[in-house]
Amino acid sequence: MKTIVLGPPGTGKTFTLLEQMEKHLKNTDPNKIGFFSFTQKAAYHARDRAMSKFNLSEDDLPYFRTLHSLAFKRLGIKKEDVMQRRHYEDLGNKTGYNLDYNEYDNEHTGLFTTKSDLLRIVQMAKLRNITPERQYNLKEHTQDITIQQLKQFVSDLNQYKKDYTLIDFTDMITDFIKSDKSPKFDVVFIDEAQDLSLSQWDMARSIWDKTQDTYIAGDDDQAIFRWAGADVDSF
């Protein structure tokens, strides 16, 4: 069963989720409860409340985290396996691309900021589950880039990751879905759902497909991460 908790700020969405979470904790193994959110803050707030009320430890609640963090954990990824700023700078130096990349929230949300439209096109395409060419045709970039340059960059980026056995933050979500490594939960809570990208929605579905009960909360008017691929229509 899926329950949607929808409402503007201050109407008790998170309170409702926490209330339901507490009800389930009375009769459910904490290891069988997943509480996922777009930001680490929301997930940890729920975890801390559960720890306080039920005398639990962090180890008792391993699945109160962001979706990226879940993928990071279940796939056994180490930070050195993931493309970092230095890798993008190295790729730029080797290929002549002007690449800048700032980790916004590393493995927790996968958010990034960049002034490089080539990199942004590729990342946004993956978040939206479309091809880089289709993302290019949306004309959301500002730099003078040809489709040929984009195709060459995609090829160079993929080859670089292959040569150094690296993945990026959007690869984590795709790899998680393909791996079928989602735990089987009794109940799943998804908070801040309005900020999930289309690829994250696919990951969320792969989780709740194995789950008895799912609670999904959000507010489309609070979708502040459209710039990072948030797919409000899915919510």
C-alpha positions as CSV (number, residue, x, y, z in Angstrom):
1,M,0.0,0.0,0.0
2,K,1.2,3.5,-0.9
3,T,0.3,6.5,1.1
4,I,0.9,10.0,-0.3
5,V,1.4,12.9,2.2
6,L,1.0,16.1,0.3
7,G,0.8,19.6,1.7
8,P,2.4,23.1,1.9
9,P,4.9,24.1,4.5
10,G,3.8,23.8,8.1
11,T,0.9,21.4,7.5
12,G,2.6,18.4,9.2
13,K,4.0,16.3,6.4
14,T,7.2,15.3,8.3
15,F,5.2,15.0,11.5
16,T,2.9,12.5,9.9
17,L,5.8,10.5,8.5
18,L,7.5,10.4,11.9
19,E,4.3,9.5,13.6
20,Q,3.8,6.5,11.2
21,M,7.5,5.6,11.6
22,E,7.1,5.4,15.4
23,K,4.0,3.2,15.1
24,H,5.9,0.8,12.9
25,L,8.9,0.7,15.2
26,K,6.8,-0.6,18.0
27,N,6.3,-3.9,16.1
28,T,8.9,-3.9,13.3
29,D,12.6,-4.8,13.3
30,P,14.4,-1.4,12.8
31,N,16.5,-3.1,10.1
32,K,13.3,-3.6,8.1
33,I,12.4,0.1,8.0
34,G,13.8,2.4,5.4
35,F,13.6,6.2,5.8
36,F,14.9,8.0,2.8
37,S,15.0,11.7,1.9
38,F,16.7,14.0,-0.6
39,T,18.8,15.7,2.1
40,Q,20.8,14.1,4.8
41,K,19.3,16.5,7.4
42,A,15.8,15.1,7.0
43,A,16.9,11.5,7.2
44,Y,19.0,12.1,10.3
45,H,16.2,14.0,12.0
46,A,14.0,10.9,11.7
47,R,16.8,8.7,12.8
48,D,17.6,10.8,15.8
49,R,14.0,10.9,16.9
50,A,13.7,7.1,16.6
51,M,17.0,6.7,18.6
52,S,15.7,8.9,21.3
53,K,12.2,7.4,21.7
54,F,13.1,3.8,21.4
55,N,16.6,3.8,22.9
56,L,18.2,2.7,19.7
57,S,21.7,3.4,18.3
58,E,22.8,4.5,14.8
59,D,23.8,0.9,14.0
60,D,20.2,-0.1,14.8
61,L,18.9,2.2,12.0
62,P,21.2,1.6,9.0
63,Y,18.6,2.6,6.4
64,F,17.8,6.1,7.5
65,R,19.7,8.0,4.8
66,T,19.6,9.6,1.4
67,L,19.1,7.6,-1.7
68,H,22.6,8.3,-2.9
69,S,24.0,7.2,0.4
70,L,22.0,4.0,0.2
71,A,23.4,3.2,-3.2
72,F,26.9,4.1,-1.9
73,K,26.5,1.7,1.0
74,R,24.8,-1.3,-0.8
75,L,27.2,-1.2,-3.8
76,G,30.2,-1.2,-1.5
77,I,31.6,2.0,-3.1
78,K,34.5,3.8,-1.6
79,K,35.1,7.6,-2.1
80,E,38.2,6.9,-4.2
81,D,36.0,5.0,-6.7
82,V,34.0,8.2,-7.5
83,M,34.9,11.0,-9.8
84,Q,36.0,14.0,-7.8
85,R,37.0,17.5,-8.7
86,R,40.6,16.5,-9.3
87,H,39.5,13.8,-11.8
88,Y,37.5,16.4,-13.8
89,E,40.4,18.8,-13.8
90,D,42.7,16.0,-15.0
91,L,40.3,15.0,-17.7
92,G,40.1,18.7,-18.8
93,N,43.9,19.0,-18.9
94,K,44.3,15.9,-21.0
95,T,41.5,16.7,-23.5
96,G,41.5,20.5,-23.6
97,Y,38.1,20.9,-22.0
98,N,37.6,23.7,-19.5
99,L,35.9,21.7,-16.8
100,D,35.1,22.9,-13.3
101,Y,33.2,20.7,-10.8
102,N,32.3,21.5,-7.2
103,E,31.0,18.7,-5.0
104,Y,27.9,20.1,-3.5
105,D,27.0,17.3,-1.0
106,N,29.2,14.4,-2.2
107,E,27.7,10.9,-1.8
108,H,24.6,12.1,0.2
109,T,22.6,13.8,-2.5
110,G,24.9,13.7,-5.6
111,L,24.4,17.4,-6.1
112,F,27.0,19.2,-8.0
113,T,27.6,22.7,-9.5
114,T,29.6,23.4,-12.6
115,K,30.1,26.2,-15.0
116,S,30.9,23.7,-17.8
117,D,27.9,23.2,-20.0
118,L,29.4,20.1,-21.5
119,L,29.5,18.4,-18.1
120,R,26.1,19.8,-17.1
121,I,24.5,18.5,-20.3
122,V,25.8,15.0,-19.6
123,Q,24.8,15.0,-15.9
124,M,21.3,16.4,-16.5
125,A,20.7,13.9,-19.2
126,K,21.5,11.0,-16.8
127,L,19.3,12.5,-14.1
128,R,16.4,12.8,-16.6
129,N,17.0,9.4,-18.2
130,I,17.5,10.9,-21.6
131,T,20.3,11.0,-24.1
132,P,22.9,13.8,-24.0
133,E,21.7,14.7,-27.5
134,R,18.2,15.2,-26.4
135,Q,19.3,17.2,-23.4
136,Y,21.4,19.3,-25.8
137,N,18.3,20.0,-27.9
138,L,16.5,21.4,-24.9
139,K,18.7,24.4,-25.3
140,E,19.3,24.9,-21.6
141,H,23.0,25.5,-22.0
142,T,24.5,28.9,-22.6
143,Q,27.9,28.1,-24.0
144,D,28.6,27.8,-27.7
145,I,28.8,24.0,-28.0
146,T,28.3,21.9,-31.1
147,I,26.7,18.5,-31.1
148,Q,30.0,17.0,-32.3
149,Q,31.8,18.5,-29.4
150,L,29.3,17.0,-27.0
151,K,29.6,13.6,-28.6
152,Q,33.3,13.7,-28.3
153,F,33.2,14.8,-24.7
154,V,30.8,12.0,-23.8
155,S,33.2,9.5,-25.4
156,D,36.2,11.0,-23.6
157,L,34.5,11.1,-20.3
158,N,33.3,7.4,-20.6
159,Q,36.8,6.3,-21.6
160,Y,38.4,8.2,-18.7
161,K,36.1,6.5,-16.2
162,K,36.8,3.2,-17.8
163,D,40.6,3.7,-17.8
164,Y,40.6,4.7,-14.1
165,T,37.8,2.4,-12.9
166,L,35.7,5.3,-11.7
167,I,32.0,6.1,-11.6
168,D,30.1,9.4,-11.0
169,F,27.3,10.1,-8.6
170,T,24.6,9.5,-11.2
171,D,26.1,6.2,-12.1
172,M,25.5,5.1,-8.5
173,I,21.8,5.3,-9.0
174,T,21.8,3.4,-12.3
175,D,24.1,0.8,-10.9
176,F,22.0,0.3,-7.8
177,I,18.8,-0.3,-9.9
178,K,20.6,-2.8,-12.2
179,S,22.2,-4.6,-9.3
180,D,18.9,-5.4,-7.6
181,K,20.6,-4.9,-4.2
182,S,17.7,-3.1,-2.5
183,P,17.0,-4.6,0.9
184,K,13.5,-6.0,1.4
185,F,11.7,-3.7,3.8
186,D,8.5,-4.0,5.7
187,V,7.9,-0.3,5.4
188,V,9.6,2.6,3.5
189,F,9.3,6.3,4.0
190,I,10.4,8.8,1.4
191,D,10.5,12.4,2.4
192,E,11.2,15.5,0.3
193,A,9.9,13.6,-2.7
194,Q,9.4,16.7,-4.8
195,D,13.2,17.0,-5.1
196,L,13.9,13.6,-6.5
197,S,15.2,13.4,-10.1
198,L,13.7,10.9,-12.6
199,S,16.5,8.5,-12.0
200,Q,16.0,8.7,-8.3
201,W,12.3,8.0,-8.8
202,D,13.3,4.8,-10.6
203,M,15.5,3.9,-7.7
204,A,12.7,4.6,-5.2
205,R,10.4,2.3,-7.2
206,S,13.0,-0.4,-7.1
207,I,12.9,-0.2,-3.4
208,W,9.1,0.0,-2.8
209,D,8.5,-2.8,-5.3
210,K,9.8,-5.1,-2.5
211,T,8.0,-3.4,0.3
212,Q,4.6,-3.9,1.9
213,D,3.9,-0.3,2.8
214,T,5.3,3.0,1.5
215,Y,4.7,6.5,2.6
216,I,5.7,9.3,0.3
217,A,5.8,12.9,1.4
218,G,6.5,16.2,-0.3
219,D,5.2,19.6,-1.6
220,D,5.5,20.5,-5.3
221,D,5.7,24.2,-4.4
222,Q,8.9,23.5,-2.4
223,A,10.8,21.9,-5.3
224,I,14.0,24.0,-5.0
225,F,16.2,21.6,-6.9
226,R,14.8,21.8,-10.4
227,W,18.1,23.2,-11.5
228,A,19.6,19.8,-10.3
229,G,17.1,17.7,-12.2
230,A,14.2,17.4,-9.7
231,D,11.3,15.9,-11.5
232,V,8.2,17.4,-9.9
233,D,5.9,15.8,-12.4
234,S,6.8,12.3,-11.2
235,F,5.7,13.4,-7.7
